Amino acid sequence: MNLTIENVELWLAALAAIAGLGVWGYKKWLSIKEGGISLGEVLDAVEEAADKVEEVKEQVEEAIEETKE
């Protein structure tokens, strides 16, 4: 694996996306825990989480592919 500035930038972007997903998930969890949202909103949050996970997965896969080149 060649460690270049470009690779580091890609990995930092991927890590930022993962961290952002974690913060978003934590805020949703707190809202659910406090009873601040309805069941419908919980289901919407689950769908939204699936979309966010897919976005992060794509960014991480891109970073992996870029480091292979």
Secondary structure as UniProt FT lines:
FT   HELIX           5..33
FT   TURN            34..35
FT   HELIX           39..68
//
